[in-house]
Amino acid sequence: MDILKILFFITIYSFLGWCVEVVYHTVKYGDFSNRGLVNGPVCTIYGFGFTGVVLLLDSFRDNIFVLFAASIVLATALEFVTGWVLEKLFHEKWWDYSKEPFNLYGYICVRFSLIWGLAATSAMMTIHPLIEKCYTLIPHRLCIACLIAAGVIYLADWSITVIEIRKLRIRLRIAKGISDTMDDIANFLGTNLHESTLDVMKKSEEGREYLQKKSDEGKEFLQETHDAYVEKREAWLLSMAENREMFLGRMEYETDRLKKSLDATREDVTKAGRERMEALLNSLAHIRSRYEKTSFRTSFTERRLAKSFPALDLLRKTKKKE
C-alpha cells in the first residue's frame, strides 16, 4: 500500500472518528462539543487507529472472529499508548476511565475495548470497502492536492493547538500558583478564624455555664426563701390558731365567770329586794292596823254630836268611807 493511500485513509478516518464523537456526545449529553484534540473536525487517534487496523488486519477480513479479537487488541494498545504519551507530554489526562470497571490506570477499560473492537470490525466489513472505492474514483493529482492542503491545515492546527496548550499550561501554572497562594491565605485566615471561633464558643460556653450556675443559685435562693416563707407562714397560722383557741377559751371562761357573778348578784339583789319588800309590807300592815284601830274610835264629843244631831250621822258616813 502506497503512502498516498495511507494518508488518505488517515484523513478520512480522522474526520469520521470526529463525527462519531460528536454524535456520541450529542446522544449522551444533548449538546454539541468539538471532541478533537485540535480545533479542526478531526480526531487523529481514530485516523491512525483504523488505518493501523486496515494495514495489519486486512488479511483477516474474511475471518470475523479473528478480526474482532485482533481489533480489540490493536485498539486497546493504541488507546493505552496514546493516553500515556499525551499525559507525559501535557501532564494532563485527556480521558479517564477510572470510574469504569476493569480499567487500567484510567487509560483503557473492558467496555470501551469491546466497543473499539466492534467498531473496527464493522468498519472493516462495511465502511472500508466504500472508502477504498472512493479513493480509486478520485483523480491522483486532485487527491495529492487535497491531501497537501489538508496536511498543511492539519499541521498548522496542531501547531496552534500545541502552542495554546502550552500557554494554557503556563496560565494553569500561574493560576495554580495564585490558587496555592490564595489557598495558603485562606488556610491561614481560616485557621485563625477557626481558632477564634472555637475560643469564642469556649468562652460563650463558659459564660453560659456561669450564667446557668448563677441562675441555679438564684433559683435555689428563691426556693429557700419561699420555703422559709411557707414555714414561717405555717408557724404564724398555727400560732394564730393557738392564740384564737386561747382567746376563745379565755372568753368562755370570763363569760362563765361573769354570768355566775351576775346570777349571784341577781340573787343577792332579789333576796335583798324581797327582804325590803317584806319589811315594807310589814310596815304598811302595821300602819294599817294602827289606822284601823284609830279610825273607829269615837270621842265624847263625836258621840254627843251624833246623839244631838241624828241627821248628821257622822259615824255612818265614816263607815261608808271605809
Secondary structure as UniProt FT lines:
FT   HELIX           3..29
FT   HELIX           44..57
FT   HELIX           58..60
FT   TURN            61..62
FT   HELIX           64..90
FT   TURN            98..99
FT   TURN            101..102
FT   STRAND          103..104
FT   TURN            105..107
FT   STRAND          108..109
FT   HELIX           110..122
FT   HELIX           123..127
FT   HELIX           128..137
FT   HELIX           140..295
FT   HELIX           300..308
FT   TURN            310..312
FT   HELIX           314..321
//
